[in-house]
């Protein structure tokens, strides 16, 4: 009997495009436009427009999707090329080997041995990325980190899904908790007309609960994979990572070429100039501003000292040191200088060049390695462009606003608990089509906030419904360019990810509803 073949990720996404195009033939066209009410306030009003059914446009959706997601696609290619150069040095292999040796030594600690050293390590990494997601909305940045932590997870005896959970899912849990996330909470509360980051006490509690539930689910899954690696749904796909890193640690030569010292010296001079021109950094954490921090000079001094120590051991340690300081400068850049994809891609491109130069590669060899990395990761870039076509069809078919309008009408006459629950469902459904938190806030909050005020529902509860509805389904919707990119670079087929994730996401969605109930029934600060 012929075994049923699982559709390719491209086939699944193109099927979704076909379905969305079909909807445009049956759902009336409509859009929201800004208007001024009698009080002189800006309001959003729904208007019917002529239906725009999509037919041959499904064939151009791939092209337009590339344009829609060009920033993420270029980001993936640059990251892929840069990390291929870094990987050529075998620095990751030595770093992983060293890390695992130190982890085994930690087993002598009675407390860590009782809870499990590897459980402690996974939890600590997830907590870090969850904080990043909650404080400054880390999302696209996780793509690069997957290329580091997925191989490490496999080296520890886990699988690529565990590696993705340590980075992307952990950041997603923090993003949903959104303690100080300016891209979701900041925009939503501003549009709702309530103080920025008010109600932080209860959101902090929600973030804590979401992390406990999420981490417990991930650790339980990781434990099963550890006991039986072949039980993993991506065991066959992970052979790529095992082949890439498995045997390379057996024939490593510790050395430090002169080029590594030149690389360190050049970067040190560049950082000194940056320290002169940017002696103080204004760090923005949510709505809080901390001024006058000499972060760049401090990082410069630390880089120079640690580079000397690393170079005296081996060039591999120096390249790992480059990676660590790339991460430090990324955090400072995002929180202090409002860096986004372009700046982050530039930073990792510089990492690749510096690592390759330190490893003694000439310009031709660097170019060859970079192109090999781009070629290796090209499939991930292509699938991001194809997924972007879903958004294109829905936008050009003029159906997104119509769906939102009819969902909003369905809430009329409901009680407060049912209303906040319906708002949550609406935000969750819309997130499947519009995964951008800031775009969805701009679209939905001008409608939801006045409606909640009319029925006596706290605007803060409305913002929480948006917050949870925006967060959880980002971890599964194929319209999320970041998710598709993460799965692409980690070599996880979307169908296998969906099969693994749907129960987990359903649990989080139910948890989100339970956390919304107190916002209606209990009097809390900021609500």
Secondary structure as the mmCIF struct_conf table of DSSP 4:
data_model
#
loop_
_struct_conf.conf_type_id
_struct_conf.id
_struct_conf.beg_label_comp_id
_struct_conf.beg_label_asym_id
_struct_conf.beg_label_seq_id
_struct_conf.end_label_comp_id
_struct_conf.end_label_asym_id
_struct_conf.end_label_seq_id
HELX_LH_PP_P HELX_LH_PP_P1 UNK A 2 UNK A 8
HELX_RH_AL_P HELX_RH_AL_P1 UNK A 9 UNK A 23
TURN_TY1_P TURN_TY1_P1 UNK A 24 UNK A 26
BEND BEND1 UNK A 27 UNK A 27
HELX_LH_PP_P HELX_LH_PP_P2 UNK A 28 UNK A 29
STRN STRN1 UNK A 30 UNK A 36
TURN_TY1_P TURN_TY1_P2 UNK A 38 UNK A 39
BEND BEND2 UNK A 40 UNK A 40
STRN STRN2 UNK A 42 UNK A 48
BEND BEND3 UNK A 55 UNK A 55
TURN_TY1_P TURN_TY1_P3 UNK A 56 UNK A 56
HELX_RH_AL_P HELX_RH_AL_P2 UNK A 57 UNK A 68
TURN_TY1_P TURN_TY1_P4 UNK A 69 UNK A 69
HELX_RH_AL_P HELX_RH_AL_P3 UNK A 70 UNK A 88
TURN_TY1_P TURN_TY1_P5 UNK A 89 UNK A 90
HELX_RH_AL_P HELX_RH_AL_P4 UNK A 91 UNK A 105
HELX_RH_3T_P HELX_RH_3T_P1 UNK A 106 UNK A 108
BEND BEND4 UNK A 109 UNK A 109
HELX_RH_AL_P HELX_RH_AL_P5 UNK A 110 UNK A 115
HELX_RH_AL_P HELX_RH_AL_P6 UNK A 117 UNK A 136
TURN_TY1_P TURN_TY1_P6 UNK A 140 UNK A 141
HELX_RH_AL_P HELX_RH_AL_P7 UNK A 142 UNK A 155
TURN_TY1_P TURN_TY1_P7 UNK A 156 UNK A 157
HELX_RH_AL_P HELX_RH_AL_P8 UNK A 160 UNK A 164
HELX_RH_PI_P HELX_RH_PI_P1 UNK A 165 UNK A 169
HELX_RH_AL_P HELX_RH_AL_P9 UNK A 170 UNK A 177
BEND BEND5 UNK A 179 UNK A 180
HELX_RH_PI_P HELX_RH_PI_P2 UNK A 182 UNK A 186
HELX_RH_AL_P HELX_RH_AL_P10 UNK A 187 UNK A 192
TURN_TY1_P TURN_TY1_P8 UNK A 193 UNK A 193
BEND BEND6 UNK A 194 UNK A 194
TURN_TY1_P TURN_TY1_P9 UNK A 196 UNK A 199
HELX_RH_AL_P HELX_RH_AL_P11 UNK A 200 UNK A 227
HELX_RH_3T_P HELX_RH_3T_P2 UNK A 229 UNK A 231
BEND BEND7 UNK A 232 UNK A 232
TURN_TY1_P TURN_TY1_P10 UNK A 233 UNK A 238
HELX_RH_AL_P HELX_RH_AL_P12 UNK A 239 UNK A 245
TURN_TY1_P TURN_TY1_P11 UNK A 246 UNK A 247
HELX_RH_3T_P HELX_RH_3T_P3 UNK A 248 UNK A 250
BEND BEND8 UNK A 251 UNK A 251
HELX_RH_AL_P HELX_RH_AL_P13 UNK A 258 UNK A 277
TURN_TY1_P TURN_TY1_P12 UNK A 278 UNK A 278
STRN STRN3 UNK A 281 UNK A 285
TURN_TY1_P TURN_TY1_P13 UNK A 286 UNK A 287
STRN STRN4 UNK A 288 UNK A 293
HELX_RH_AL_P HELX_RH_AL_P14 UNK A 295 UNK A 311
TURN_TY1_P TURN_TY1_P14 UNK A 312 UNK A 313
HELX_RH_AL_P HELX_RH_AL_P15 UNK A 315 UNK A 337
HELX_RH_AL_P HELX_RH_AL_P16 UNK A 341 UNK A 358
TURN_TY1_P TURN_TY1_P15 UNK A 359 UNK A 360
HELX_RH_AL_P HELX_RH_AL_P17 UNK A 363 UNK A 396
TURN_TY1_P TURN_TY1_P16 UNK A 397 UNK A 398
HELX_RH_AL_P HELX_RH_AL_P18 UNK A 400 UNK A 409
TURN_TY1_P TURN_TY1_P17 UNK A 410 UNK A 413
HELX_RH_AL_P HELX_RH_AL_P19 UNK A 416 UNK A 433
HELX_RH_AL_P HELX_RH_AL_P20 UNK A 437 UNK A 454
TURN_TY1_P TURN_TY1_P18 UNK A 455 UNK A 456
HELX_RH_AL_P HELX_RH_AL_P21 UNK A 459 UNK A 471
HELX_RH_3T_P HELX_RH_3T_P4 UNK A 472 UNK A 475
TURN_TY1_P TURN_TY1_P19 UNK A 476 UNK A 476
TURN_TY1_P TURN_TY1_P20 UNK A 478 UNK A 479
HELX_RH_AL_P HELX_RH_AL_P22 UNK A 481 UNK A 490
TURN_TY1_P TURN_TY1_P21 UNK A 491 UNK A 491
HELX_RH_AL_P HELX_RH_AL_P23 UNK A 494 UNK A 521
BEND BEND9 UNK A 522 UNK A 522
TURN_TY1_P TURN_TY1_P22 UNK A 525 UNK A 526
#
